[in-house]
């Protein structure tokens, strides 16, 4: 139940990012659902591999390179899907930052809700 709710809220967060930032466009709620799923899948499978491969750069940049990796995952999802577009890399960086903040808020809220239950 928690996973399904997180997926729905993440899709809504993606719609909010698209609404507040013009560099990210989402055509519909269905496209947002699919994009949230693909972003989650990329973050689960590809992101850990990229983190390991870029570990020296990440250490030298004091972890700031992780923002670039997040942006690449966001941008990769947009290149795989039709209803979700990111205009350029800077838009992917800003969009992924906004989406990550929304994801942290969603995760904290769900932890509180499901902890009480």
Order of alpha helices (4+ residues) and beta strands (2+ residues): alpha-beta-alpha-alpha-alpha-beta-alpha
